[in-house]
């Protein structure tokens, strides 16, 4: 898309075919403009590897009076509807005021039609998330329970705030209300900003979680993507060998390491195969990259 930064997104199979929900914002507001000018768009494709054809902005801004921008879309299809979990802001004054106004929400679509919106979805009453919440991802268990993970930032010295952690909440409906667990997950990793960009998905043992390893404590490289697994959503174990180290292998044989590689989303095709979506940034451009992967976990 000329004139736009394209960033993270999620791919789902809807009745009329594959739909990609992705975030974008104008290049003339610089890369940091994601938080003040972010928009969620839809794109269509015949295969999970693309090419993707933009189909217009998703109806969202204006549907909730508090929203001034929206990004981080993570869609889940359930009973004929698409639930797009997202991050919104209520301020566009400057980077820090917008960043600290971030809240998690969910929008419900049938095709391109917006049916419902809940924003904010997660409150910030607890000290662990008193400054902001963002980066949501959700799954539904075999028992019909919805599990939502998200990034949370505690109060602290402005404008950055305090500790960054991954929160987890549960509900009987994708629209909530969500019961938020008192302790963040992955809490034994003790630094103030260990992980972000969580993506949760069901597997045969319970659930798996992809996160960006901010310090390289698990992956051995700052910014690598790592996988954790859990049987009970409380105890999360690193999955051996399941990581992305930021190096891109292009089809022509070239290799390249972007400045940033993040926002993982796993789309499952036939059993044992899938497509991993990752957002990549270079000095003056960005892209959403699909890569074929093999999957050892099963539903």
PyMOL commands that set and color helices and strands:
alter all, ss='L'
color gray80, all
select helices_A, chain A and resi 27-29+31-37+95-99+127-129
alter helices_A, ss='H'
color red, helices_A
select strands_A, chain A and resi 4-14+17-26+39-45+53-57+69-78+81-89+103-110+113-119+132-140+146-153+164-171+179-180+195-203+206-213+224-230+237-244+247-249+255-257+260-268+273-281+286-294
alter strands_A, ss='S'
color yellow, strands_A
deselect
rebuild
show_as cartoon
